[in-house]
Amino acid sequence: MKFTYELADSGWADVYWELDGKVQYFFVSYISDALGDFLNCLVNLLPQSQPKKFFKNSFLWHAEPSGYNWTIELFGDSNIRVKIESVTDAFDPSSDRKVEMDLVCNLDQFLEMIVESVEVLLSKHGFIGYKETWVNHDFPISAYLKLKYYCLTKDNYPIQEKSNAPFGDYYISDFQHEMNLFVTDLKP
């Protein structure tokens, strides 16, 4: 299993994914927040993130004018099912679709592969370089750190809910812990 996500040019990313002998290439555009949508979808699949009824996630990667519609859902206790359909027109819901991949893989192995790929991307571009190259969207740091924490601990990232009556609730996390997590190696 191999996955790479590389910024190719201003507003474009090259993505390569190989699983069980099947290979898929994607050339995606900044029109969508491709990496952010992908990582946030994966965060939503973490075991304690959402009530069971929310274990299906979809998002669209734009490729101008075509696109790739991803659906990722839990499949059993430790696997996910990833279905990717190419669409001829990303802005037309009735456009032709073709299934490019429809595979099942281990959730933990998939997440580790994605986090490793994202770390390669970050080491090459940094946060500011990512934004300048990707153009429309900042690097999805919160989702990245939640996924990395899960890969290291098999638990959700610790956040605290606070009450601010009468204005509602808010959440806090430990900034120093986040910075330490950022520099922690995924594999010792």
N, C-alpha and C positions, 0 to 999 in steps of 0.2 A: 504494500500500500504506500503510495507516494502522492504528495500534494504540494504544489508550489503556487504562490501568489506573488507576482512581480509587477511593479509599476513599469510599464513599457515606454510611455511617453506622456506628455502632459494630458491628463484626463483619460488615460487608457491603462488597462491592466491585462497581463497575460496570466492565465490560470491553467495549470496542468494537473490532472488527477488521474491516477492509475490505481485500479482495484481489481483483483482477481483476473488479471490479464486484459481487462478492458481499460482503454485509454480515452480520455476526453480532454480536448483543448477548448478554452473559452477566451475570447477577446472582448472584454467588457468596458463599458463607458462610464464616465463620471456622472451621467444623467441620474443614475441611481447610486445610492450609498452602498455599493456592492459588498465591501468588506464589513461595514457596519451592520448591514442587514443580515449577512451570513453569521457573524459572531453573535449578534443578539438572538437570532433564531436558535443557535446552539445553547446559549445561556438559558433560554426558555425550556429546553429539554432536560436540564439538570434535574436530578431526582426530586429535590425539594423546592424547585422554583415556582411551580404553578400547581393549582389543583389538577387532578388527573384529566379532567375534561379538556384541558388546554394543551395536550401533548401532540398537537399537530401544528406545524408551522410552514408557511409558504412565503416566498419572496421572489422578486423578478430582477434579474440582471439585464440591463439594457446593453445592446450591442449596435444600435443605430443602423437600420431601423428595426432589426430583429432583436431577439432576446432569449433568455433562458429562464424558464419558470422552475424553481426548486420547490420541492415539498419534502420535508424531513419530519419523520415521526418516530416515536418509540416503537420498537418491535420486540416484544418480550421484555424480560427483565434487564438484559444487558446489551441489547442491540438497537440499532436504528435502521430505518429504511429510508434510502435517499432516491428520490425520483426526480430526474431532470428532463424537462421537455423543451425543445427549441420551438420558438414561435417566429413566424415570418414577419410579424409587425407587433412590436412590444406595446404599441398604443391601441391596438385593435383586439379586444377580447375574443372576437370571432375568427381571428386569423388562424391559418393552418398550424397544427402542432405535430411534432414528431418526438417520440420518446427516445432520448439519447442514452440515458442510463436509468436503471431501476434495480438497485442493489441493496443488500443487507450487509451491515458490518458492525463490529463491536464498537459501542459508544466510547468507551474509555480510550481505546486505541485510536479511534478517529479524532477525538479531542486532542490527544497528545500530538498527533501528526499536524493538526491545524495550528496548535499553539507554537510548535517548533517552526512551522513555516512563517507564522506571523513574526516570530522573533528574528528570523533571518531578514524579513522585510524591514523591521524596525532598526536592526543593526546597520542596514544599508542606508536608510533614508532619515531616521529619527522622526520625531513628531512633527516638527516644523517642515522638514523636507517632504514628508508624506503629504501634508496639506498643500504645499506649494505645487507638488507634482500632480496630486489627485484633483486639485482645483476646488471642487464644490463642498467637500466634506472633510472634517477633521478625522484623525485617527481615532478609532473606537476604543479608547483606553479602558473604560469601565468594563465593557464586555470582555476585553482581552484579559484583564486582571481577574475577573470572576472565573473565567475558563482556566487560567493558569493555576489559580488557587484550588480549583476543583481537581485538576490533574495531580497536584501535589498532595492533597489531603483527602480526596474523595468526599468533600463536604462543600456546602455553599459558603460563599464569602460572608464573614461576620459583619453585619450592619445592625445598628440600633435604631429602633423606632422611638421617636420622642413626640410628646404631645405639646401642642402650642395653642391650647384652648384660648379663645373660641375660634382660632384661625385654621385649625386642622393639624394633622400629623406631619412630621418630617423625619428624615433619616440622616444618620451620621455614620461615618466610617473613620478609621484611624489612618490619617495621611502618612505617618511614618511607617506604618505597617504596609501600606500600599507601595511606598518607595522601596522598602526592603524586598517586597515581593517582586517588584520589577527587576531587581538585580539578582534575584535568586535563580540559580540554574535549575532548569526543569529536570534534568537528569544529572545526579551527583557524579 
